[in-house]
Amino acid sequence: MTEDTREHLHKLLAKFDHAMLITRVADGKMHARPMAVAHISPGSDTFFVTSIQSPKIAEIEANPEVLVTFQGGGAYAAIAGGARVVRDRPLLERYWSKAWTAWFPSGIDDPDLCVIAVAAEEGEYWDRAGVQALKYAFAAAKAYATGEKPVLGRDQHGRVSL
């Protein structure tokens, strides 16, 4: 039996440790930047740690609609939702990674640190990893032979309202 698409999305997201956070700048253009993922909740809400001085903070405050994309190992996913800036010390301590000291030399004690919380509203995934890669190869070969588009199962592609 095929697992629920929400559960499948979350299982895929849990494998990623980096994402692209996409915001809108003042002139309406989009701006993407790589971010280390601090946490992904079971509901697919995504959390990042950054500096309150970062330009992305002003972008989020001006327009909180963001897109977060993930890619790696034959799997792809996107989360659309509303972002907010959170200044909460216990939350920051819960999600902090010592490896981030490379970007924040003062470490966890940096007074400018904050959390970006993205409340997931929609998600989409394409899973071509492991067994899914074999299923996709079969569907693609069949499509090629018949001249039709490949038909993907819910375990290979899904769109989810969150």
N, C-alpha and C positions, 0 to 999 in steps of 0.2 A: 504494500500500500504506500502511496506517495505521501510524504510528510506534509504537514501544513506549510504553506508558503511563508508565513511569518516566522515560523520556527526555522525553516530552511535559510531565510534571509539572515536571521540572527546567528545561526551556526557559521555562515560564511563570514559575516562581519567580525565575529570573535577571532578569526584567523589573522586579521590585519592588524599591524602595529603602526601603520602610517596611512594617511589619507590626503586628499587634496581638498582644502576648504575654499569654497568659491563664494565671494561676496560681490556686492556692487559698489563701485566707487562713486564719487559725487556726480560725475557726468553721466552716470547710468551704465557705463561699461562694466564688464565683469573682470574680476581679478582672482586668480587662483594661486594658492601657495601650498607647498607640502607642510604637513603638520604631523607630529607624533600623536598617536591616539592615547589619551590618558585612560579612558574607560568607555565601554559600550554597554548600556543597560539591556536587560532582557527585552525591553520594548523598543530597542534599537536607537534610543537617545544616545548621542555621542558627546564626549567631553574632551576638551583640549586645555592645556595650560599655556599661558602666554603672558606677555607684559601688558599692563594697562596702557603703556605708552605706544604700543604697536598701532600702526595705521588701520589695521583690521578692526580694532575696537571702535574707532570713529565710524567706520563703514557699517558695522553691525548696529551701532546705535542709530544711524541715519536710516538704515533699511535692514531689518532683522531677518529677512528671507535669505536663506543660504542653501547651497548645495554642497554635499560632501560626497566625494567619489573615492572608490577603493579599487585597486587592481593588483593582481599578483597570482602566480601559480595557476593560471587558467581560470581564475574567478574574477568577476567584475561586479561591482555593486554601486548604487547611488542612493543617498538619503536626502530628501528635500524637507526643510522644516524651518522653524523659527529659532534664531539664536539669541541668547542673552548673555550678558557679562555678569559673572558672579564673583563677588569679593567675600569669600567664606573660607576662613582659615582651616577649619576641620576638613572641609571638602578638598581644599588644596593639599593638605597633608595626606589625605587618603589616596589621592591620585598621583602625587609627586613621584618622579623617578630620578634617582641620583644621576643617571646618564644625562639628564637635561642641564646639568651644571655647565656643560659645554656652551649652552646658549644663555644661561643665567648664572654667571660666575659667583654671585652671592648665594646661590643655592636656594633652598626653601625659605631662607630668611630674607630674600629680596622683597622689599615692601611693595614693589610694583607688580608682583605676580597676581594673576587672576585666572579664573576658569571661564572658558567659553562653553556654554551648555547648549546643545542643539536638540530641540524637541522634535523628534522625527514625526513627520506628517504623512509622508509617502516614501516607499522604498521600491527599488527594482534591482533585480540581479540576473546575471548570466553566469551559469556554473558549467565550466568545461574542464573541471579538474577530476582526476581519478577516473572512476567508473563513468562519470558524466562525459568525459572526453571520448570514451568509446561509444557511448550512445550518440553523441554529437557526430562523430565520424561516420557512424552507420547512417544517421539521418541525412547528413550531407551527401554521402555516396548515393543513397536512394534518390535524393532530390536531383542530383546531377544526372542520374540514369533516366529519370522520368521527366526532367525539365521543369520540375515544380520546386517551390521553396521548401526548405526543411521544416518539418513539424517538430517542435520542441516540447518536451513534457514539463510539468510544473517543477520538477526537480532540476531542470536545466535553465528555465527562465520563468520569472514571476514578477508581477507588479502587486504591491501590497499597500493598502491604506493602513496607516498606523495610528 
